Amino acid sequence: MGRSPQGPELAAQRAIARQVVAMFNDPDKGERPVLRRTDGLFGPDSVAWRVHGDVVGMLVGGVSGLLLQMLHPKVLAGVWDHSNFRADMHGRLRRTARFIAVTTYGGPDEATRAIDRVRTIHSHLGGTLPSGEAYRVSDPELLAWVHVTECWSFLNGWVRYGEPGMSAADQDRYFAEMATMGAMLGADPLPRSRAEARQLIDRMRPQLKVDDRTREVARLVLSQPASSRATAPIQTMTLQAGVELLPLWARRMHGLPSPLLARPLVRVGTMGLAKTLRWSFAGVRAADGPPPAS
């Protein structure tokens, strides 16, 4: 068993944990992380609570999921035309993280309000692809692609770095639980098992492509500056792990290397980071106490 950090080392690790939390909060609004857990959409016995509660699995899965999503030209167009991600990539990732946190751990009313807000925004957005084909952000099939790639990536991040022995039944249950949120967002079709998720991804692969805009988004995702010097090594590690988590065919489409010799280093390093941050986060929560009810 490894030595537990003490003294200055302990303080440094917990300081980094606090800065990682801050990556998900809007400094202009003074927001705090969503740690106040109620029944939410799923409840404390759900698989979603396990999967979404792990910061490293979610960071790695978030990077992988975003790179997968952007391979669909209509999903890419919706982000390109109606988002300021090129100027505020951290902001986009932060908003996604907070949406997942609120819908998973917030109260039912809080979760429903967040989903309704997203649906309202989506209902007004659309445009035209460079090819001239029209698209609507609220298209159920596009929402299904975003949904399945997020769920696939979040679950894979958790299985790889949180619970390698996770049962097939629990993995299926995760997709079944998340279908509830997907339906509320208007996505269709919705996978309710890992096999159905794989089938949906395979069915939509012929629609995927890479162009200059796809490459620009990937460049921005993978080269974004760290929010602080303390979190820079964490960000570098999670970006590498996010690329490594991608299916081989997706890495090839993006032109991203996956050297076999580097893979064990990425996995071992990220696993060590995950264990350290889980321990440090527990200390941060115990020291800070629960956030005030709001």
For each residue, the residues with C-beta under 8 A, 3 or more apart:
1:
2:
3:
4: 10 279
5: 9 10 13
6: 9 10
7: 10 11
8: 11 12
9: 5 6 12 13
10: 4 5 6 7 13 14 283
11: 7 8 14 15
12: 8 9 15 16
13: 5 9 10 16 17 276 279 280 283
14: 10 11 17 18 280 283 284 287
15: 11 12 18 19 230
16: 12 13 19 20 230 231 234 277 280
17: 13 14 20 21 277 280 281 283 284
18: 14 15 21 22 284
19: 15 16 22 23 227 228 230 231
20: 16 17 23 55 231 234 277
21: 17 18 24 25 33 281 284
22: 18 19 25 27 227
23: 19 20 90 94 227 231
24: 21 33 94 97 98 101
25: 21 22 29 30 31 32 33 94 98
26: 29 30 31 91 94
27: 22 30
28:
29: 25 26
30: 25 26 27
31: 25 26 98
32: 25 35 291
33: 21 24 25 101 291
34: 98 101 102 105 106
35: 32 105 285 290 291
36: 105 106 290 291 293 294
37: 40 44 49 105
38: 105 106 107 108
39: 43 44 107 108
40: 37 43 49 103 104 105 106 107 108 111
41: 48 103 104 108 111 177 180 181
42: 46 48 49 104 177 180
43: 39 40 46 49
44: 37 39 49
45: 49
46: 42 43 49 50 177
47: 50 51 170 171 173 174 177
48: 41 42 51 52 104 174 177 178
49: 37 40 42 43 44 45 46 52 53 104 105
50: 46 47 53 54 158 162 163
51: 47 48 54 57 58 154 155 158 162 174
52: 48 49 58 100 101 104 105 154
53: 49 50 105
54: 50 51 57 58 157 158 161 162 274 278
55: 20 58 59 277 278 281
56: 59 60 157 161 162 238 270 273 274 277 278
57: 51 54 60 61 154 157 158 160 161 162 274
58: 51 52 54 55 61 62 97 100 154 157
59: 55 56 62 63 157 234 238 242
60: 56 57 63 64 157 160 161 238 241 242 245 270
61: 57 58 64 65 150 153 154 155 156 157 158 242 245
62: 58 59 65 66 93 96 97 153 154 157 242
63: 59 60 66 67 221 222 238 239 241 242 243 245
64: 60 61 67 68 153 156 157 242 243 245 246
65: 61 62 68 69 149 150 152 153 154
66: 62 63 69 70 93 221
67: 63 64 70 71 218 221 242 243 246 250 254
68: 64 65 71 149 152 153 246 247 250
69: 65 66 72 75 76 145 146 149 150
70: 66 67 75 76 79 214 217 218
71: 67 68 76 208 209 210 214 250 253 254
72: 69 75 76 142 145 204 207 208
73: 76 77 129 207 208 209 211 214
74: 77 78 129 135 139 142
75: 69 70 72 78 79 142 145 146
76: 69 70 71 72 73 79 80 213 214 217
77: 73 74 80 81 127 129 135
78: 74 75 81 82 83 125 127 135 137 142
79: 70 75 76 82 83 85 217
80: 76 77 83 213 217
81: 77 78 125 127
82: 78 79 125 127 137
83: 78 79 80 92
84: 87 88 91 92
85: 79 88 89 91 92 217 220
86: 89 216 220
87: 84
88: 84 85 91 92
89: 85 86 92 93 220 221 224
90: 23 93 94 224 227
91: 26 84 85 88 94 95
92: 83 84 85 88 89 95 96
93: 62 66 89 90 96 97
94: 23 24 25 26 90 91 97 98
95: 91 92 98 99
96: 62 92 93 99 100
97: 24 58 62 93 94 100 101
98: 24 25 31 34 94 95 101 102
99: 95 96 102 103 114 118
100: 52 58 96 97 103 104 154
101: 24 33 34 52 97 98 104 105 106
102: 34 98 99 105 106 110 111 114
103: 40 41 99 100 106 111 114 115 181
104: 40 41 42 48 49 52 100 101 111
105: 34 35 36 37 38 40 49 52 53 101 102
106: 34 36 38 40 101 102 103 110 111 114
107: 38 39 40 110 111
108: 38 39 40 41 111 112
109: 112 113
110: 102 106 107 113 114
111: 40 41 102 103 104 106 107 108 114 115
112: 108 109 115 116 184
113: 109 110 116 117
114: 99 102 103 106 110 111 117 118
115: 103 111 112 118 119 181 184 185
116: 112 113 119 120
117: 113 114 120 121
118: 99 114 115 121 122 185
119: 115 116 122 123 138 184 185 186
120: 116 117 123 124
121: 117 118 124 125
122: 118 119 125 137 138 143 186
123: 119 120 138
124: 120 121
125: 78 81 82 121 122 136 137 138
126: 134 135 136 137 138
127: 77 78 81 82 134 135
128: 132 133 134 135
129: 73 74 77 132 133 134 135
130: 211
131:
132: 128 129
133: 128 129
134: 126 127 128 129
135: 74 77 78 126 127 128 129 139 142
136: 125 126 139 142
137: 78 82 122 125 126 142
138: 119 122 123 125 126 142 143 186
139: 74 135 136 142 143
140: 143 144 186 187 188
141: 144 145 188 189 204
142: 72 74 75 78 135 136 137 138 139 145 146
143: 122 138 139 140 146 147 182 185 186 187 188
144: 140 141 147 148 182 187 188 189 190 200
145: 69 72 75 141 142 148 149 204
146: 69 75 142 143 149 150 187
147: 143 144 150 151 178 181 182 185 187 190
148: 144 145 151 152 191 197 200 201
149: 65 68 69 145 146 152 153 201
150: 61 65 69 146 147 153 154
151: 147 148 154 155 174 175 178 182 191 197
152: 65 68 148 149 155 156 197 198 201
153: 61 62 64 65 68 149 150 156 157 245
154: 51 52 57 58 61 62 65 100 150 151 157 158
155: 51 61 151 152 158 159 171 174 175 194
156: 61 64 152 153 159 160 245
157: 54 56 57 58 59 60 61 62 64 153 154 160 161 162 241 245
158: 50 51 54 57 61 154 155 161 162 163 166
159: 155 156 162 163 164 166 171
160: 57 60 156 157 164 245 267
161: 54 56 57 60 157 158 241 270 271 274
162: 50 51 54 56 57 157 158 159 274
163: 50 158 159 166
164: 159 160
165:
166: 158 159 163 170 171
167: 170 171
168: 171 172 194
169: 172 173
170: 47 166 167 173 174
171: 47 155 159 166 167 168 174 175 194
172: 168 169 175 176 192 193 194 195
173: 47 169 170 176 177
174: 47 48 51 151 155 170 171 177 178
175: 151 155 171 172 178 179 191 192 193 194 196 197
176: 172 173 179 192 193
177: 41 42 46 47 48 173 174 180
178: 48 147 151 174 175 181 182
179: 175 176 182 183 190 191 192
180: 41 42 177 183 184
181: 41 103 115 147 178 184 185
182: 143 144 147 151 178 179 185 187 190
183: 179 180 186 187 188 190
184: 112 115 119 180 181
185: 115 118 119 143 147 181 182
186: 119 122 138 140 143 183
187: 140 143 144 146 147 182 183 190
188: 140 141 143 144 183
189: 141 144 200
190: 144 147 179 182 183 187
191: 148 151 175 179 194 196 197 199 200
192: 172 175 176 179 196
193: 172 175 176 196 197
194: 155 168 171 172 175 191 197 198
195: 172 198 199
196: 175 191 192 193 199 200
197: 148 151 152 175 191 193 194 200 201
198: 152 194 195 201 202
199: 191 195 196 202 203
200: 144 148 189 191 196 197 203 204
201: 148 149 152 197 198 204 205
202: 198 199 205
203: 199 200
204: 72 141 145 200 201 207 208
205: 201 202 208 249
206:
207: 72 73 204
208: 71 72 73 204 205 253
209: 71 73 214 253
210: 71 214 215 253 254 255
211: 73 130 214 215
212: 215 216
213: 76 80 216 217
214: 70 71 73 76 209 210 211 217 218 254
215: 210 211 212 218 219 254 255
216: 86 212 213 219 220
217: 70 76 79 80 85 213 214 220 221
218: 67 70 214 215 221 222 254 256
219: 215 216 222 223
220: 85 86 89 216 217 223 224
221: 63 66 67 89 217 218 224 239
222: 63 218 219 239 243 256
223: 219 220
224: 89 90 220 221 235
225:
226: 229 231 232 234 235 236
227: 19 22 23 90 231 235
228: 19 231 232
229: 226 232
230: 15 16 19
231: 16 19 20 23 226 227 228 234 235
232: 226 228 229 235 236
233: 236 237
234: 16 20 59 226 231 237 238 273 277
235: 224 226 227 231 232 238 239
236: 226 232 233 239 240
237: 233 234 240 241 266 269 270 273
238: 56 59 60 63 234 235 241 242 270 273
239: 63 221 222 235 236 242 243
240: 236 237 243 244 262 266 270
241: 60 63 157 161 237 238 244 245 266 267 270
242: 59 60 61 62 63 64 67 238 239 245 246
243: 63 64 67 222 239 240 246 251 256 258
244: 240 241 258 263 266 267
245: 60 61 63 64 153 156 157 160 241 242
246: 64 67 68 242 243 250 251 254 256
247: 68 250 251
248: 251 252 258
249: 205 252 253
250: 67 68 71 246 247 253 254
251: 243 246 247 248 254 256 257 258
252: 248 249 255 256
253: 71 208 209 210 249 250
254: 67 71 210 214 215 218 246 250 251
255: 210 215 252
256: 218 222 243 246 251 252
257: 251
258: 243 244 248 251 262 263
259: 262 263
260: 263
261: 264 265
262: 240 258 259 265 266
263: 244 258 259 260 266 267
264: 261 267 268
265: 261 262 268 269
266: 237 240 241 244 262 263 269 270
267: 160 241 244 263 264 270 271
268: 264 265 271 272
269: 237 265 266 272 273
270: 56 60 161 237 238 240 241 266 267 273 274
271: 161 267 268 274 275
272: 268 269 275 276
273: 56 234 237 238 269 270 276 277
274: 54 56 57 161 162 270 271 277 278
275: 271 272 278 279
276: 13 272 273 279 280
277: 16 17 20 55 56 234 273 274 280 281
278: 54 55 56 274 275 281 282
279: 4 13 275 276 282 283
280: 13 14 16 17 276 277 283 284
281: 17 21 55 277 278 284 285
282: 278 279 285 286
283: 10 13 14 17 279 280 286 287
284: 14 17 18 21 280 281 287 288
285: 35 281 282 288 289 290
286: 282 283 289
287: 14 283 284
288: 284 285 291
289: 285 286
290: 35 36 285
291: 32 33 35 36 288 294
292:
293: 36
294: 36 291
